[in-house]
Amino acid sequence: MGFSFTHFPTFKTQRFILRQAVVDDCHDLFELYSDEEVTRYLPLAPFVTIENALDELDWYDTIFKEQTGLRWVIEVKESKKIIGTCGFLNYEHAHNRIEIGYDLMPSYWGKGVMKEALQCIIPFAFETMAIHKIEAKVEPANQASITLLEKLNFFKEGVLRQHEFEKGKYIDLAILSLLRSEYKI
Ligand SMILES: CC(C)(COP(=O)(O)OP(=O)(O)OC[C@H]1O[C@@H](n2cnc3c(N)ncnc32)[C@H](O)[C@@H]1OP(=O)(O)O)[C@@H](O)C(=O)NCCC(=O)NCCS
């Protein structure tokens, strides 16, 4: 059982198409990740060249080929603009555990976009990938991300103290998780 990583799944939600990224998406991804508001709590420096976006696209390809994750771009149905991304990484096959990640252009914040996207990919993880536990690592000051996860029934397990060295300093990471038994569609 489980997901074979032979083809990349595409989903339609009410407002968006979640699909595999293509090279042409590099311009929208550059716009997304060159914004300091977006990268503030991410382990990424703001992008400065289009090469940074192409490297990110390479990473999306790599995690899919290595069967350690999937990253969808979030495309607005009407305009076809890519406004964010979401997906899974660090798939631990032996433990049926995976990590979730996401980001969105600030002009679209607070409109239920990421909730709509995650309500689509979380059932895919539990039902098609046979995942047992989804975890999220979030900087404790990233209230938007923590609230989003809590609204999706994620449970805060605790704080990993000074867990990563990012942007010149050691940072704490809150760890939240959702078990298969706790999720509701
Ligand atoms: C985190 C992020 C993806 C949230 O996306 P979003 O589309 O604005 O979130 P939603 O509108 O779907 O909100 C989901 C819930 O969280 C709440 N929420 C969203 N932003 C909030 C904020 N700043 N403060 C408090 N609550 C917030 C919403 O009210 C909503 O609750 P509801 O379902 O009761 O209405 C977005 O802020 C972002 O891209 N941040 C930068 C990148 C980032 O930090 N990624 C995560 C790294 S761990």
The ligand as a Tripos MOL2 file, in Angstrom:
@<TRIPOS>MOLECULE
LIG
   48    50     1     0     0
SMALL
NO_CHARGES

@<TRIPOS>ATOM
      1 C1          1.1320   30.8100    7.1650 C.3       1 LIG1
      2 C2          0.3820   31.2320    5.9040 C.3       1 LIG1
      3 C3          0.6090   30.2110    4.8100 C.3       1 LIG1
      4 C4         -1.1260   31.2980    6.2430 C.3       1 LIG1
      5 O1         -1.8660   31.3230    5.0250 O.3       1 LIG1
      6 P1         -3.3120   32.0170    4.8890 P.3       1 LIG1
      7 O2         -3.8870   31.5770    3.5840 O.co2     1 LIG1
      8 O3         -3.2150   33.4680    5.1470 O.co2     1 LIG1
      9 O4         -4.1240   31.3260    6.0790 O.3       1 LIG1
     10 P2         -5.7000   31.1380    6.0810 P.3       1 LIG1
     11 O5         -6.3310   32.4150    5.5700 O.co2     1 LIG1
     12 O6         -6.0690   29.8700    5.3820 O.co2     1 LIG1
     13 O7         -6.0040   31.0470    7.6380 O.3       1 LIG1
     14 C5         -6.2290   29.8260    8.3260 C.3       1 LIG1
     15 C6         -6.6610   30.1550    9.7460 C.3       1 LIG1
     16 O8         -5.5780   30.7810   10.4380 O.3       1 LIG1
     17 C7         -5.9610   32.0840   10.8840 C.3       1 LIG1
     18 N1         -4.8820   33.0470   10.6290 N.ar      1 LIG1
     19 C8         -4.3010   33.3050    9.4420 C.ar      1 LIG1
     20 N2         -3.3750   34.2740    9.6000 N.ar      1 LIG1
     21 C9         -3.3890   34.6250   10.9070 C.ar      1 LIG1
     22 C10        -2.6540   35.5550   11.6830 C.ar      1 LIG1
     23 N3         -1.7390   36.3610   11.1420 N.pl3     1 LIG1
     24 N4         -2.9070   35.6240   13.0060 N.ar      1 LIG1
     25 C11        -3.8490   34.8410   13.5770 C.ar      1 LIG1
     26 N5         -4.5900   33.9370   12.8840 N.ar      1 LIG1
     27 C12        -4.3450   33.8220   11.5770 C.ar      1 LIG1
     28 C13        -7.1720   32.4560   10.0560 C.3       1 LIG1
     29 O9         -8.0260   33.3390   10.7620 O.3       1 LIG1
     30 C14        -7.8270   31.1420    9.7800 C.3       1 LIG1
     31 O10        -8.7060   30.7590   10.8040 O.3       1 LIG1
     32 P3        -10.2540   30.4050   10.4350 P.3       1 LIG1
     33 O11       -10.1780   29.1120    9.7000 O.co2     1 LIG1
     34 O12       -10.9280   30.3210   11.7470 O.co2     1 LIG1
     35 O13       -10.7490   31.5110    9.5750 O.co2     1 LIG1
     36 C15         0.8400   32.6270    5.4100 C.3       1 LIG1
     37 O14         0.7650   33.5390    6.4650 O.3       1 LIG1
     38 C16         2.2700   32.6380    4.8760 C.2       1 LIG1
     39 O15         2.5160   32.3230    3.7070 O.2       1 LIG1
     40 N6          3.2780   33.0300    5.7060 N.am      1 LIG1
     41 C17         4.6580   33.1300    5.2430 C.3       1 LIG1
     42 C18         5.2890   31.7820    4.9390 C.3       1 LIG1
     43 C19         5.3250   30.8990    6.1860 C.2       1 LIG1
     44 O16         5.5740   31.3770    7.2690 O.2       1 LIG1
     45 N7          5.0780   29.5980    5.9710 N.am      1 LIG1
     46 C20         5.0170   28.6340    7.0570 C.3       1 LIG1
     47 C21         6.3540   28.2520    7.5750 C.3       1 LIG1
     48 S1          6.2020   27.1110    8.9440 S.3       1 LIG1
@<TRIPOS>BOND
     1     1     2 1
     2     2     3 1
     3     2     4 1
     4     2    36 1
     5     4     5 1
     6     5     6 1
     7     6     7 2
     8     6     8 1
     9     6     9 1
    10     9    10 1
    11    10    11 2
    12    10    12 1
    13    10    13 1
    14    13    14 1
    15    14    15 1
    16    15    16 1
    17    15    30 1
    18    16    17 1
    19    17    18 1
    20    17    28 1
    21    18    19 ar
    22    18    27 ar
    23    19    20 ar
    24    20    21 ar
    25    21    22 ar
    26    21    27 ar
    27    22    23 1
    28    22    24 ar
    29    24    25 ar
    30    25    26 ar
    31    26    27 ar
    32    28    29 1
    33    28    30 1
    34    30    31 1
    35    31    32 1
    36    32    33 2
    37    32    34 1
    38    32    35 1
    39    36    37 1
    40    36    38 1
    41    38    39 2
    42    38    40 1
    43    40    41 1
    44    41    42 1
    45    42    43 1
    46    43    44 2
    47    43    45 1
    48    45    46 1
    49    46    47 1
    50    47    48 1
@<TRIPOS>SUBSTRUCTURE
     1 LIG1         1 GROUP 0 **** ****
